[in-house]
Amino acid sequence: MATAGVGQDIEDICTRCGDTWHVVVAKVGERVIKVVCKLCGSQHNYRGESSSGSTAGSSSSWGASRRRRTTKRAVVTPPPAPTFDPSKPPRAYSPQGTYAVGERIVHPSFGTGVVAGTPGPGKVDVVFPAGNRTLACAKAVSTLERHVAAANVPIADRPPDRLGNEDDESDGTAPEKSSHHN
């Protein structure tokens, strides 16, 4: 049985959209290798009839139901919230504030949480109902000096003269410059 030529239509199941009409894009000898789906445009290997011509008992998995591989996901259990004193009201979170372990804070986006620890300077780990977050804390105001724009400073309209030109102009021997104003 003759196979479809390159550029001709052929039936195959698309891996992306499930459509059956494809166009042959590559062949090796008489065997179709690659096809392109006419519906979604995805290109994939041709999985149609085997080259032996018999469909019964073929080793091809074309048309057979496929079982998805399931991966076992590790169940992530959040660490227990640190102990806190319920008699103390929670403080509003501020990046400039300092926080102790076990202190409750209220964040505008994450809600009420409990400080679990300090992983490093300027950081605090907080356990919120939605999960753990690392927040900034004890952020000091910058002491770096900022540049101030200079006021009332004349700005030259041309580059300064070279050192050698100053002596020539003082003699009066330098040629005069003409000014052209149109």
N, C-alpha and C positions, 0 to 999 in steps of 0.2 A: 504494500500500500504506500503511495507517495505521500510525503509530508508537505505541509504548507511551506511556501518560499518566504524569504525575508520580505517584510512589508505586507504580507497577507494576514488575514484574520485567522485566529485559531481559538479554541475554547480551552480555558484553564481557570482555576479558582484563584482570585486575587487575594493575597495575604492581608492587604490593607482594608479593602472595601467589600470583598466577597463577590464581586461581579465576575462573570464568566467570559466576556468578550475581550480578547487581547490581540495584539499585533506582534508578529515574530520580528525580533531585532537581531538575533544571532543564531547561526547554525554551524555545526561541525559535521561535515559530510551530509548525510540525510537526517541527522538528529537535531531537533530544535533545542537550543540551549537557553536563550533568554527571550522573555516576552515583556511587553508593556501593556498595562491595563488601559483600556479605552475610556474608562469612566474617571479614574482618579489619577492616572499618569504614572503610577509607581512601576518600577522595573524590578523583576525578580526572575529566578530560575524557573524554567518550564518544568512542571511536575505532572504533565498529562500522561498519555499512554506510554508504556515502556516500548523500547525499540524492537522487542521480540514479536509484537503484534498481538499477543494473547493477553486478555484482561483478566481471565480467571486464574487465580493462584499466583498472580504477579507479586513481586516483593515490594512494589510501590505502595506508598501509604496514601496515594491520591484518593480522595473521596472518603477515606476512613475517618471515623470520629477521632478527634485528637484530644488527649488529656492534657490539661495544663499542669505544669509543674508548680507545686506549691512549696514555698520556702517557709521554714519555721522561723517566725520572728520571736526574738527574745522579748519576754514580757518585762517592760520597764516599770519598776515600782519606784515611785518618787520617795526620796528619803523622808523620814518623819520630820515634821516641823519641830524646830528647837523649842524648848520650854520657855514660856514667857509669863510675866506677871499680869494676870487679867485685871488687876486693880488699877494699873497704870493705863491711861488712855493712849491710843496710837498718835504718833506725831506725823505731821505732814512732811512728805519727802522733799528735800532740797539738796541739790548737788553740793552746796556749800556746807551742809551740816555734817556732823560726825555721829556715828551710830555704834552702839554696843551690841554684842551678841545677846539675843533674846529680846531685843527691843522691837516693838511693833511700829510699823510705818504705814502711811497711806500714800500710795502713788496714784497720780491722776489717770494713768492708763491701765495699770495692773491691779489696782485695788489695794486691799489691806494685806500686808505680809509681815513675816517675822525675820529678823536679821539672823542668818545662820553662821556667818563668819566673814573674815576679811582676807581675801586671797592675795592681796598686795596693797601697797600704798595707794590711796586714792580710789580703792574699790571696796565694795561690800556685796556679799552674796545674800540674797533675800529669797525666802520661800513664799511664793504666792499660791493661791488656789489653782491657777492655771499652769504653774510650773516654776522652776527656779530661774532667777534673773541675777545678773551681775550689774550693779549700778555704780555710778560714780559718786564719790563722797569726799568731803574735806577738800573741796576744790578751792584753792586760794586765789584771791584776786591777783591778777598779773601786776608785777611791779616793774615790768619793762617800760622804759621810757619811749613814748611815742613821738615821732617827728611832728613838729608844728610848722605849718607853712609860714615862711618869712613874709613880713609885711613891710611896705615902704622900702624895698630894696630895688635899686635901678637894675634893669635888665639891658644888657648891651644888645644893640641891634646889628652888630657885626663882630666878627672875631677880633680879639686884641691884635695889635700890630706886633710884628716880630721885633726883637730887641735891636737889631741893626737898623731899622727904619727910624727910630727915634732920633739918632744922631744926625741922619741925613736931613730930616725936616728942620732941625734946629739951625743948620747952616743956611737954609734958604735955597740950597742948590737942588733940592728934590723937585721933580716936575710937578706942576699943579695938576690936580685931578679935576676933570670937567664933570659937571653934574648934568645929567640929561633928564629933564622933566618933560614929559609929553602931555 
